[in-house]
Amino acid sequence: MKIEYDPSRDLLYVYFAEPTKKVAQTKTIMPGVHADFDKSGKIMGIEVIDASEIIGDEVDVKLPAHAKS
């Protein structure tokens, strides 16, 4: 998993797959939040537009100790 934030555009992207892999479909989860999927339907990433408005000023991501990458 990789997380990128662009403060100039207030854009957050969470990668669950390699960034070079091609997106086959994007679904809007809620206004400003979009999920990208590959051709088999596996989630590749989540994009949050206007991230500071949607998730607040501080982002805290916690994974369980047994999480696989």
C-alpha positions as CSV (number, residue, x, y, z in Angstrom):
1,M,0.0,0.0,0.0
2,K,1.2,3.5,-0.8
3,I,-0.3,6.8,0.2
4,E,0.3,10.1,-1.7
5,Y,-1.0,13.5,-0.8
6,D,-0.7,16.6,-3.1
7,P,-1.3,19.6,-0.8
8,S,-1.4,22.1,-3.8
9,R,-4.5,20.2,-5.2
10,D,-5.7,18.8,-1.8
11,L,-5.7,15.4,-3.4
12,L,-5.2,12.1,-1.5
13,Y,-4.6,8.8,-3.3
14,V,-4.3,5.4,-1.5
15,Y,-2.7,2.7,-3.8
16,F,-3.5,-0.9,-3.2
17,A,-1.8,-2.0,-6.4
18,E,1.2,-0.9,-8.4
19,P,0.6,2.7,-9.7
20,T,1.6,1.5,-13.2
21,K,-1.3,-1.0,-13.4
22,K,-4.1,0.1,-15.7
23,V,-7.5,1.1,-14.2
24,A,-10.5,-0.5,-15.9
25,Q,-13.3,1.1,-13.9
26,T,-13.8,4.0,-11.4
27,K,-16.8,4.1,-9.1
28,T,-17.9,7.1,-7.1
29,I,-18.2,6.1,-3.4
30,M,-19.5,9.5,-2.3
31,P,-19.0,13.0,-3.6
32,G,-15.2,13.5,-3.9
33,V,-14.3,9.9,-3.2
34,H,-13.6,7.5,-6.0
35,A,-12.5,3.9,-6.1
36,D,-10.5,2.5,-9.0
37,F,-10.7,-1.2,-10.0
38,D,-8.8,-3.4,-12.4
39,K,-10.5,-5.5,-15.1
40,S,-11.1,-8.4,-12.7
41,G,-12.9,-6.1,-10.2
42,K,-10.0,-6.0,-7.7
43,I,-9.7,-2.6,-6.0
44,M,-6.6,-0.7,-7.0
45,G,-6.9,2.5,-5.2
46,I,-9.0,5.3,-3.6
47,E,-8.9,8.9,-4.6
48,V,-10.1,11.7,-2.3
49,I,-10.7,15.1,-3.9
50,D,-10.7,18.1,-1.5
51,A,-9.2,15.6,1.1
52,S,-9.0,18.1,4.0
53,E,-12.7,18.9,3.7
54,I,-13.7,15.2,3.6
55,I,-11.3,13.6,6.1
56,G,-10.2,16.6,8.1
57,D,-6.8,18.2,8.7
58,E,-5.0,15.1,9.9
59,V,-4.8,11.7,8.2
60,D,-4.2,8.7,10.4
61,V,-3.9,5.3,8.7
62,K,-3.5,2.2,10.9
63,L,-3.1,-1.4,9.6
64,P,-3.4,-4.5,11.7
65,A,-0.1,-6.2,12.6
66,H,-0.9,-9.2,10.4
67,A,-1.8,-7.1,7.3
68,K,-0.3,-8.4,4.0
69,S,1.2,-6.0,1.5
